[in-house]
Amino acid sequence: MIFRIECLQTRPFSRGRLKKAYSTHKHRKTCFRVKTGDTGRKEHYKMCGPETKVHIMQHSRIFALILILTVGYSFAEVRGFEPPPITPIDEFFVLYNSPNVPEDWHLVVDGAVGSPLSLTQEGLAQYPATNQMATLECYFPAGIWLLVGNADWTGVALHTIIQEAAPPAEAQSITFHALDGYFTGPYDINELLQKKDIMLAYGMNGQDLPAEQGYPLRLVVPGCAGYEWNRWLKRIEISTSPPTIALNHYPIHARIFSPKNRETIAVGTNTIRGMAFAGNEIEITSVEVSTDEGITWEPAQMLNYFVPNVWKHWEFTWDAAQVGEYQIFTRAIDSLGNVQREQAGNFGWRGFNVLVTVDTDEDGDGVADSIDNCPSVYNPSQKDSDDDGIGNACDDDCPNLDGVNPVNLRDFSILAFNWQLIGPDLAGDLNMDLAVDVNDLAILTGYWLSDCHEE
């Protein structure tokens, strides 16, 4: 029996018995590895493009097998992982007020350069645009504070602009100056030029860069400390003086989003959620959670595939069986087996503990009794239409004509039964004008539309 494999853009070949064919993906190329004959030799045939059709034909009879292989990040999606989530612009954290941007703003690149530059926004747009996802985390090496977001950034590669300015061989450092007086550097110019992912961004999530995020231009330094992502840039200064600071790459670390520190949660099943992050294109492959002071650890579920210098989200299901106070810890592990350091400070996992109180839950609605606005009635939504601290499910301020529940169809039936009647103490006389009429119907309908009804 002879098989022939014909691959698009690849010379057909004939071999002995086909043992195994499979594909791998690397650098957006597709390779099929074929073990032929009885010699055990392996041969590789490379084919271009994200999609490759493979036809297997038998000389005695012809049949076709078409495999559509999509490489890149979709490969990870097949394995059950989602793309890293993008933070909407209106939810992205903001620090400090935006300075005034002059109408004639332009970026100056000067100092030790052969060709000084003065670039307007239109001038920057003439350079090849680059797009990349990168996570920005405010630099808190310990404590409960967490400011982090992930975005798709659009701009010009830093090395493109620096090369355009033609710094001489003796240039050693680079400093970035902002409109508000803030500056970062001087960094080693060679270190920054070697990082091809550093960009001067003028776009965020497909829109113009918002003012609070650095409009008209901000520095994006993937995987590095948030304070190095200089906003509102106005000048790039290149010097022959030596650098005094190096880029600060994030070590591997995991953080908890929820529950919040000192939050009260209900006894029973709870979901702990968080993120893991590292710079230097390090992949975090797993996260572990401890609810007993770090004595024992259990694996969390990773939710996202790997993108360099981008967060991964994770979640962990915790059965909090007993009331009391608990410290929750989490730690990250990278692809080389390195575990996040333990000691508090410098992103050690003991510095990021979350303290929670587990309380009883009489009605089983997932809300702890001590914070439940109606602890004796199942009301997971905790709706409180009049904001009086008492949930609609047991609030006497909500019309309750049937004496059992807040507004429901039985209340409308009672009002209809007394419709147009006149007299004192009429069920349905909500405005107490001694008549059940359209005004009372409007009041009852208003409560209904404001969710002042049974859960």
C-alpha positions, 0 to 999 in steps of 0.5 A: 500500500502506497500513500502520497501526501500532497501539500499546497506550495510543497513538492509532492512525495511518495514514501512507504507506509505512513506511520504518523502525521501531525503538526506543530506551530512555530513562528506562524509556520506549519510543519508536518513530521512524517515517519516513513518506511521501516527505517525509522527516519524522520523527514520534515516538510515545511509549508507556509501560511496559517492554513494548509490542506493535506490530501492523502491518497491511496493508489488503489482507491482515492480518498481525501482528508482535509485538515485546516490548521489555524496557528497562532493564539487560536491554537491555545484557544482550542485547548480551552484558554481564552484571550487575555481580557482587555480593560475598557478605557472607562475602567482603566485606572487613572493617576493624577490629573492631565496637564494642559496640552499646547495646541502646537504640541510636538515631540522633540528628539534632541541632544546627542543626535545627528538629526534632531526631530520635531514631530507633530501628531501628523508627523508621527503618523507617517511612521509605520504603526505598530500594535501590541497588547501590554499590561500596565501595573502600578508598582506596589511591591507589597500591600493591598493596593492594586492598580492594573489594566491591560490594553491594546496599544498603537503607536510607533516603535521607539527604536524607529524614532531613535534611529531616525534621529541618528545618535552617534556611537558615543551616545550612552543614555536616554531620558524621557520628559513629560509636559507635567515635569515628570521624567524617567531615565537616564536609561542605557540607550542600548538596552532600550534599543534592544527591546523592540517592543517599547513604543511611543503610543498614541492609541489605546484599544482602537481609539485615540489615547485619552487625556488621562492616559497620556494624550498626545503620547505616552511611553509603553514599556511592556513588562516593566514598572508602571512608573516607567510608562511616562505619559504626556511626552514632550521630549526625548533627550539623548546624551553621551553621559552614562545611564543612572537607572535600568529598566525595572522588570516585574518579577513573577507574582499573583494578585487577588481581585476578589474577595477584597481585603477585610471583606465579609463573605458567606459560609459555603462555596466562594470563588476567588479570582485574580491575575498573575503577571511577569515581565521579561516575557516570562510565562506564568503557567500555574497559580496556587492558593492557600487559605490556611496561612500558607501551610497547604496549597491548591491549584487555581484554574488558569483562564488565559493563554500566554501573551508576553508581558500580559496578565493571565486571569485565574480563579479558584473555588473555595469551600469555606466550611466554617465561620471565622477569619482567614488569610488568603495567599496566592503564588505564581509559578513560571514555565521553568518551575520558579515559584514566586518568592515568599518573603513580604516585599519585592513581590513576595506572596506574603506581602499580598495577603487578603484577610476575609471574614466568613459569616453565616448565611441563614437564607442561603442566598450567598450573602453573609448575614452580617451584611445582608439587607434582608437576612431571613429572606432569599434575596441574592440581588440585594435590591433596595429601591428606596436606599434605606438599607432594607432590601425590597424582599422585606421592606415595609416601605414597599406597597404590600397590599396582600400582606405577604410579599412586596409588589406582585400581581396579587397587589394589583388584583387587590387594587383592582377589586377596590377600584373607584371605591371611596372611603377610609382604610381601603386596600389600595388607597396608597396616597391616602386620599380616601379613593382608589383611583388612577393615582394609586395605580401610578404609585403601585406601578412606579414601585413595580418598575423600580424593582420594589417587588418580590425577588 
